[in-house]
Amino acid sequence: MRSPVATTDGDRSVPASEPAGSGPSRPQDTVYDVVGIGLGPFNLSLAALADGLPAVRSVFVDQAPAFSWHPGLLLDGTTLQVPFLADLVTLIDPTSRWSFLSYLRAHDRLFRFYFYERFHIPRREYDAYCRWVARGLPSTHFGVRAEAVHWDATAGLFRVALRRSGSPQDGDASPEPTRAWSARVIHARNLVLGIGTEPAVPAAFTGVSPDRAFHSAHYRQRRAELADRPRITVVGSGQSGAEIVADLLRGPAPAGRHLTWVTRTPAFAPMEYSKLGLEQFTPDHVRYFHGLAQHRKDALVPAQWQLHRAIDTDTIAQIYDLLYERTIDGGEPGATLLPGVTVETASQCHERDEITLACRHREQDVPFALAADAVVLATGYAARRPSLLGPIAGLLELDASGRFVVDDRYRVATTSEVTGRIYVQNAELHTHGVGAPDLGLGAWRSAVILDDLTGGRAHRLPSPNAFTTFGAPPPTPPPAATNTDTDSATDTDSATDSATDTDSATDTAASIRAADVPGATRPDPGILDRVRP
């Protein structure tokens, strides 16, 4: 057993065993079934679906002072790319008090939404809805940073060292003061990592000042800095890049401004949004994808770029219309669109006060240079392995590329010494496919995790729903032989066939339950005795 970790509270050392803190109860007095680290939409979904379950003692912490979902991209006129039913809970439990419709009811907006007649809600409203849930849940605590995770093999528990990272914003409705969740260690049977991804800045831009080239995640906060920049380049043609281009084309600009849009993808193409195409964002496809060999998964994800790196058709239409209107009466579009182009290097010349991008057209293999006064990098996000896992790094089993090995119930593979479970949310693109970051699968994944924790007694998981058969169909049974014996023999055979059919149907149903509805094979002791019958 490793020695307790000490953290600090100001200048005073606080040993892990010290019962400091205020509030009606102290976190170190409780062993939690689940500690969630990070509170984006996915762990917030888990917290909402766990709320009220007698089977699960849970707590969730986040270092941010309050919930905030992609604040740099909450632009006016932008909407979610998934229907409002893809909220935190509805696709698993539409009766939950934490549904989007419940949020509307609580804010007297149901009739307004009724006449709004939209399936896709504004991003700003989705953010407001999540903030409402985060403030209302008793298990969520903001302004608390998880600094380190240790495994106590003797006790069979994780020890999570916490520190207060700041004061929670007004409206934090947690029943225990945040102070009780800082500068101490709490114990957990299981962990759920929901720390999300981080902005991916291409290596080509490491030599450029972040004042002149910044990620799209910060666009809304830094948009004013672009007001007097005559040459702006946007790199990346996913939905974020397209929305930024549309925003720049709509907004006021200095005379002679020129906007350049560069992307590696072969076209400014629409997102796959056909009804059968969207079935690749179902649990059925996730299960199929997880069963593939890893080398096939690694080849398939980039090939599915139109499922997760393309643009919705409305935004494409807006951009085209804005460019069209600029050319009325002989006007210039003031924009250059360059698909199929890679930015190989970027350099900043302080004497000329400009950035030079060394580019290459991928199909023609022709190099060329672009000059810019500012660059917005809509280059996506990358999974990260948090430093807090450093103390247990040797207990994690990684694949040949150094990534988590994640099973079908979202558990990270560990050595046999670790009897607790570490679950991940949105860190499994390489094992579960393009649905990993999709909000529409968030509630289902949270339910799978709770299902695993409770031995299948938390929420009813949906049976296979897709019309598409992913993978080879099961073999067709041979046709039954025609019986030409006497009527009596035929009646006897029919009875036998009927019994056989019943047994077969029972076996098939059992097979579906076992194969298609994930459930725990080793539920935590101490959980099942608290599960409601």
C-alpha positions in Angstrom: 0.0 0.0 0.0 1.4 3.4 -1.0 1.7 6.2 1.5 -1.1 8.8 1.6 -0.7 11.7 -0.8 -0.4 15.1 0.8 -1.8 18.2 -0.9 -1.6 21.8 0.2 -4.1 24.4 1.2 -2.3 27.7 0.8 0.9 27.4 2.7 -0.3 24.7 5.1 0.3 21.1 4.3 -2.8 18.9 4.6 -2.2 15.2 4.9 -4.6 12.9 3.2 -5.9 11.6 6.5 -6.7 15.0 8.1 -10.4 15.4 8.6 -10.5 19.1 7.7 -13.4 20.8 6.0 -16.8 22.2 6.7 -20.3 21.2 5.9 -22.7 18.6 7.2 -20.5 15.7 6.1 -16.9 15.4 4.9 -16.1 13.7 1.6 -13.3 11.7 3.1 -15.9 10.0 5.4 -17.6 8.3 2.4 -16.5 5.7 0.0 -18.0 6.5 -3.4 -19.0 4.0 -5.9 -18.1 6.4 -8.7 -16.0 9.5 -8.8 -16.4 11.4 -12.1 -13.5 13.7 -13.1 -14.5 16.4 -15.5 -17.9 17.8 -16.1 -18.6 18.2 -19.8 -21.9 17.1 -21.3 -21.0 13.4 -21.1 -20.1 13.2 -17.4 -23.0 15.6 -16.7 -25.2 13.0 -18.4 -23.9 10.3 -16.2 -24.5 12.4 -13.1 -28.0 13.1 -14.3 -28.9 9.5 -15.0 -27.3 8.4 -11.7 -29.3 11.0 -9.7 -31.8 9.2 -7.5 -30.4 5.7 -8.1 -30.0 4.1 -4.7 -27.4 1.8 -6.2 -24.8 4.4 -6.8 -23.1 6.8 -4.5 -21.4 9.3 -6.9 -19.7 12.6 -7.0 -18.4 14.6 -9.9 -15.7 17.4 -9.9 -14.4 19.9 -12.4 -11.7 22.5 -12.0 -13.7 25.1 -14.0 -15.8 27.6 -11.8 -19.0 26.6 -13.6 -20.2 24.5 -16.5 -19.3 25.9 -19.9 -19.6 24.2 -23.2 -17.4 25.5 -26.1 -17.8 29.2 -25.2 -15.7 30.3 -28.1 -18.2 28.8 -30.6 -21.5 30.0 -29.1 -22.1 32.3 -32.0 -25.5 33.8 -32.8 -27.4 31.8 -35.3 -25.5 28.5 -34.7 -27.4 25.4 -33.7 -26.6 21.9 -32.5 -26.1 19.3 -35.2 -28.2 16.8 -33.3 -31.9 17.1 -32.4 -32.9 18.3 -29.0 -33.8 14.7 -28.0 -30.0 14.2 -27.8 -30.0 16.0 -24.5 -28.4 14.5 -21.3 -31.0 11.9 -20.5 -34.0 11.7 -22.9 -32.9 8.8 -25.2 -32.6 6.7 -22.1 -35.1 8.2 -19.7 -37.5 10.6 -21.2 -39.3 11.0 -17.9 -36.2 12.4 -16.1 -36.5 15.7 -14.4 -33.2 16.7 -16.1 -34.5 16.5 -19.7 -34.4 19.5 -22.1 -38.2 19.7 -22.0 -38.1 19.8 -18.2 -35.6 22.7 -18.5 -38.1 24.5 -20.8 -40.9 23.9 -18.4 -38.9 25.2 -15.5 -38.2 28.4 -17.4 -41.7 28.8 -18.8 -40.5 28.4 -22.4 -42.5 25.4 -23.5 -45.1 27.3 -25.6 -42.3 29.4 -27.1 -40.5 26.3 -28.1 -43.7 24.8 -29.4 -44.1 27.6 -31.8 -40.4 27.7 -32.6 -40.9 24.5 -34.5 -37.3 23.5 -34.7 -35.7 20.1 -34.0 -32.2 21.6 -33.7 -31.9 24.1 -30.9 -29.5 27.0 -30.6 -26.1 26.2 -29.2 -26.5 28.9 -26.6 -29.7 27.3 -25.3 -28.0 23.9 -25.1 -25.3 25.5 -23.0 -27.9 27.2 -20.8 -29.7 23.9 -20.4 -26.6 22.1 -19.3 -25.8 24.9 -16.8 -29.2 24.5 -15.3 -28.7 20.7 -14.8 -25.1 21.3 -13.4 -26.5 23.8 -10.9 -29.3 21.5 -9.8 -27.6 18.2 -9.3 -26.3 17.6 -5.8 -23.4 15.4 -7.0 -21.6 18.1 -9.1 -18.9 20.3 -7.7 -17.1 23.0 -9.7 -13.9 24.8 -8.8 -12.3 21.6 -7.7 -9.3 20.1 -9.4 -8.4 16.4 -9.3 -4.6 16.4 -9.1 -3.7 12.7 -8.7 -5.1 9.3 -8.7 -3.6 6.4 -6.7 -4.6 2.8 -6.4 -4.8 1.3 -2.9 -4.6 -2.4 -3.5 -5.1 -3.3 0.1 -8.4 -1.5 0.4 -9.4 -2.1 -3.3 -10.0 1.6 -3.7 -8.9 4.6 -5.8 -7.6 7.6 -3.8 -8.2 10.9 -5.6 -6.3 13.9 -4.4 -8.3 17.1 -4.8 -7.5 20.8 -4.6 -9.8 23.8 -4.8 -9.0 25.5 -8.1 -11.1 28.6 -7.5 -14.4 29.8 -6.2 -17.6 28.4 -7.8 -19.7 30.9 -9.6 -22.9 32.2 -8.1 -25.7 29.7 -8.4 -23.7 26.6 -7.5 -26.5 24.6 -5.7 -24.3 21.9 -4.3 -25.5 21.1 -0.8 -22.0 20.8 0.6 -19.6 23.8 0.4 -17.0 23.5 -2.3 -14.4 24.0 0.5 -15.2 20.5 1.7 -14.1 19.1 -1.7 -10.6 20.8 -1.8 -7.2 19.9 -0.4 -8.0 16.4 0.6 -8.3 12.8 -0.7 -11.5 11.0 -1.4 -12.0 7.3 -2.0 -13.8 5.6 -4.9 -14.5 2.0 -6.0 -14.5 3.2 -9.6 -13.6 6.3 -11.7 -15.1 7.8 -14.8 -12.9 10.1 -16.8 -14.8 12.8 -18.6 -12.1 15.4 -19.1 -12.8 15.7 -22.8 -10.5 16.6 -25.6 -8.2 19.6 -26.0 -7.7 22.0 -28.9 -5.3 20.5 -31.5 -2.8 23.1 -32.8 -0.8 21.7 -35.7 3.0 21.5 -35.2 3.5 23.7 -38.2 2.3 26.7 -36.1 4.5 26.2 -33.1 6.7 29.1 -34.2 3.9 31.6 -34.6 2.8 33.8 -31.8 -0.6 32.8 -30.3 -1.6 36.4 -30.5 -1.6 36.0 -34.3 -2.7 32.4 -34.8 -5.2 31.0 -32.3 -7.5 28.0 -32.1 -11.2 28.3 -33.1 -12.1 27.3 -29.5 -11.3 30.9 -28.5 -12.9 32.6 -31.6 -15.8 34.3 -29.9 -13.6 35.8 -27.2 -11.0 37.0 -29.7 -13.1 37.9 -32.6 -12.7 41.6 -32.0 -8.9 41.3 -32.5 -9.6 40.4 -36.1 -11.5 43.6 -36.8 -8.6 45.5 -38.4 -6.8 42.6 -39.9 -6.9 42.8 -43.8 -5.8 39.2 -44.5 -7.3 36.4 -42.5 -6.8 32.7 -43.1 -9.0 30.1 -41.6 -7.5 26.6 -41.6 -9.9 23.6 -41.4 -13.2 22.9 -43.0 -15.3 21.2 -40.3 -18.4 22.8 -39.0 -16.5 25.1 -36.7 -14.3 26.4 -39.6 -17.4 26.9 -41.8 -19.3 28.8 -39.1 -16.3 31.1 -38.5 -16.0 31.8 -42.3 -19.7 32.6 -42.4 -19.3 34.9 -39.4 -16.4 36.8 -41.0 -18.2 37.1 -44.3 -21.3 38.6 -42.5 -19.5 40.9 -40.2 -18.0 44.4 -40.7 -14.6 44.4 -42.3 -11.9 46.9 -43.3 -11.8 47.9 -47.0 -9.9 45.5 -49.0 -10.1 42.6 -46.5 -9.4 39.2 -48.1 -10.4 35.9 -46.4 -8.7 32.7 -47.3 -10.1 29.3 -46.4 -7.7 26.3 -46.5 -8.4 22.7 -45.8 -6.7 19.3 -46.4 -10.0 17.6 -47.3 -10.7 17.3 -51.0 -13.9 19.4 -50.9 -16.0 21.7 -48.8 -18.4 18.9 -48.5 -21.7 18.4 -46.6 -22.0 16.4 -43.5 -23.7 13.0 -44.0 -27.2 13.6 -42.8 -29.3 11.0 -44.6 -31.5 8.9 -42.4 -29.8 5.6 -43.1 -26.4 7.3 -43.0 -27.1 8.6 -39.5 -27.5 5.0 -38.4 -23.8 5.0 -38.0 -24.5 7.0 -34.9 -26.5 4.2 -33.2 -25.5 1.7 -30.5 -25.7 -1.0 -33.2 -22.9 0.5 -35.2 -20.8 1.2 -32.1 -21.0 -2.5 -31.2 -20.1 -3.5 -34.8 -17.1 -1.1 -34.9 -15.8 -2.2 -31.5 -15.6 -5.8 -32.8 -13.4 -4.9 -35.7 -9.6 -5.5 -35.7 -7.8 -2.4 -34.5 -5.9 -1.9 -37.8 -9.3 -1.8 -39.6 -10.6 0.7 -37.1 -7.6 2.9 -37.6 -8.2 2.9 -41.3 -11.9 3.4 -41.1 -12.1 6.5 -38.9 -10.3 8.8 -41.4 -12.3 7.4 -44.3 -15.5 8.5 -42.5 -14.6 12.2 -42.5 -18.0 13.2 -43.8 -19.6 11.8 -40.7 -17.6 14.1 -38.3 -15.4 16.6 -40.2 -17.8 18.0 -42.7 -20.3 20.9 -42.8 -24.1 21.0 -42.5 -25.8 21.9 -45.7 -27.4 25.1 -44.3 -24.0 26.6 -43.4 -22.6 25.7 -46.8 -25.6 27.4 -48.4 -25.1 30.5 -46.2 -21.5 30.8 -47.2 -22.3 30.5 -50.9 -25.1 33.0 -50.7 -22.9 35.5 -48.9 -20.2 35.1 -51.6 -22.8 35.4 -54.3 -24.2 38.6 -52.9 -20.7 40.1 -52.8 -20.4 39.7 -56.5 -23.5 41.5 -57.5 -22.9 44.3 -60.0 -19.3 43.2 -60.6 -18.2 43.1 -57.0 -15.3 40.9 -55.8 -16.0 38.0 -53.4 -13.1 39.0 -51.3 -12.4 35.3 -50.5 -10.3 32.4 -51.7 -11.4 28.8 -51.0 -8.7 26.2 -51.2 -9.6 22.6 -50.6 -7.1 19.8 -50.9 -4.3 21.9 -49.4 -1.9 21.1 -46.6 -0.1 23.8 -44.5 3.4 22.4 -44.1 5.1 25.2 -42.2 4.2 28.6 -40.8 6.6 31.4 -40.0 6.1 34.9 -38.6 8.1 37.8 -40.0 8.1 40.6 -37.5 9.7 43.1 -39.9 6.8 42.8 -42.4 4.3 42.0 -39.5 2.9 39.0 -41.4 2.6 35.3 -41.3 3.8 33.1 -44.2 2.1 29.8 -44.7 4.1 27.3 -46.8 1.4 25.2 -48.5 1.1 22.2 -50.9 -1.7 21.2 -53.1 -2.1 17.5 -52.3 -3.4 16.2 -55.6 -1.1 18.3 -57.8 1.8 18.2 -55.5 2.5 21.9 -56.1 3.9 24.1 -53.4 2.9 27.7 -52.9 2.9 30.4 -50.2 0.1 32.4 -48.5 0.6 35.6 -46.6 -1.8 36.4 -43.6 -2.1 38.9 -40.9 -4.0 36.5 -38.6 -4.9 32.8 -38.7 -7.8 31.0 -37.1 -7.1 27.3 -36.6 -10.3 25.3 -36.9 -8.2 22.2 -36.6 -10.2 20.1 -34.3 -9.6 18.5 -30.9 -7.4 15.6 -29.7 -7.8 13.2 -26.9 -5.5 13.7 -23.9 -4.2 11.5 -21.2 -4.5 13.6 -18.0 -1.4 14.0 -15.8 -3.5 13.0 -12.8 -3.1 9.4 -14.0 0.6 9.5 -13.6 0.7 7.6 -10.3 -1.1 4.6 -11.9 0.4 4.9 -15.4 2.2 1.5 -14.8 -1.2 -0.2 -14.1 -2.8 0.8 -17.4 -2.7 -1.5 -20.4 -2.1 0.5 -23.6 -2.2 -0.5 -27.3 0.8 -0.4 -29.7 0.1 3.3 -30.3 0.1 4.1 -26.6 -3.7 4.5 -26.4 -6.2 3.2 -23.9 -7.5 -0.3 -24.5 -11.3 0.2 -24.0 -13.8 -2.7 -23.8 -17.4 -2.7 -24.9 -18.5 -1.3 -21.6 -16.1 1.7 -21.8 -13.7 0.2 -19.2 -10.0 0.9 -19.6 -7.9 -2.2 -19.5 -5.7 -2.4 -16.4 -3.3 -4.9 -14.8 -4.9 -7.6 -12.5 -3.8 -5.7 -9.4 -6.6 -3.1 -10.1 -10.0 -4.5 -9.1 -11.7 -1.1 -9.5 -12.8 0.1 -12.9 -11.8 3.2 -14.9 -14.4 4.2 -17.4 -13.8 6.8 -20.2 -16.2 9.1 -22.0 -15.0 10.6 -25.3 -11.6 9.1 -25.2 -12.4 6.0 -27.3 -12.7 7.2 -30.9 -10.0 4.6 -31.8 -12.0 1.7 -30.2 -15.7 2.7 -30.6 -15.7 4.9 -33.8 -16.9 8.3 -34.8 -19.9 8.2 -32.4 -17.5 8.7 -29.5 -17.9 12.6 -29.4 -21.5 12.6 -30.7 -24.0 14.0 -28.2 -26.6 11.7 -29.5 -24.9 8.7 -28.0 -24.0 10.4 -24.7 -27.0 9.2 -22.7 -26.7 5.7 -24.0 -23.0 5.4 -23.1 -23.7 6.8 -19.6 -26.4 4.2 -19.2 -24.1 1.4 -20.4 -21.6 2.5 -17.7 -24.3 2.6 -15.0 -25.6 -0.8 -16.3 -22.1 -2.2 -15.8 -21.8 -0.8 -12.3 -25.1 -2.2 -11.1 -25.3 -5.5 -12.9 -27.9 -4.3 -15.4 -30.3 -2.8 -12.9 -30.0 0.9 -13.4 -31.7 1.8 -16.7 -33.2 -0.3 -19.4 -30.9 -0.3 -22.4 -32.5 -0.2 -25.9 -32.5 -3.3 -28.0 -31.0 -3.2 -31.5 -32.8 -0.4 -33.4 -31.0 0.2 -36.7 -32.5 -0.9 -40.0 -29.0 -1.3 -41.3 -27.2 -4.6 -40.7 -23.6 -3.8 -39.9 -21.3 -6.6 -40.8 -22.1 -9.9 -42.4 -25.6 -11.2 -41.8 -25.9 -14.3 -39.7 -26.1 -17.6 -41.7 -29.5 -18.6 -42.9 -30.8 -21.8 -41.5 -31.5 -24.6 -44.0 -35.2 -25.0 -45.0 -37.1 -27.7 -43.1 -37.5 -31.0 -44.9 -41.0 -31.7 -46.3 -42.6 -34.6 -44.4 -44.7 -37.0 -46.6 -45.5 -39.6 -43.9 -49.0 -40.3 -42.5 -51.1 -37.6 -41.0 -50.4 -39.0 -37.5 -46.7 -38.8 -38.1 -47.0 -35.3 -39.5 -48.9 -34.2 -36.5 -46.2 -35.6 -34.3 -43.5 -34.0 -36.3 -45.4 -30.7 -36.3 -45.6 -30.8 -32.5 -41.8 -31.5 -32.4 -41.1 -28.6 -34.8 -43.2 -26.3 -32.7 -41.3 -27.2 -29.6 -38.0 -26.8 -31.5 -39.1 -23.4 -32.8 -40.0 -22.2 -29.2 -36.6 -23.4 -27.9 -34.9 -21.7 -30.8 -36.7 -18.4 -30.2 -35.8 -18.6 -26.5 -32.2 -19.2 -27.3 -32.2 -16.4 -29.9 -33.7 -14.0 -27.4 -31.2 -15.0 -24.8 -28.4 -14.5 -27.3 -29.6 -11.0 -28.2 -29.8 -10.1 -24.5 -26.3 -11.3 -23.9 -24.6 -10.0 -27.0 -26.4 -6.8 -27.8 -27.3 -5.3 -24.4 -24.1 -4.8 -22.4 -24.3 -5.8 -18.8 -21.9 -6.3 -15.9 -20.2 -9.6 -15.4 -18.8 -8.6 -12.0 -21.0 -5.9 -10.4 -19.4 -4.2 -7.4 -20.0 -5.8 -4.0 -21.8 -3.1 -2.0 -23.8 -1.9 -4.9 -26.3 -4.7 -5.6 -27.5 -4.7 -2.0 -28.6 -1.2 -2.5 -30.3 -1.7 -5.9 -34.1 -1.2 -5.9 -35.7 -4.6 -6.8 
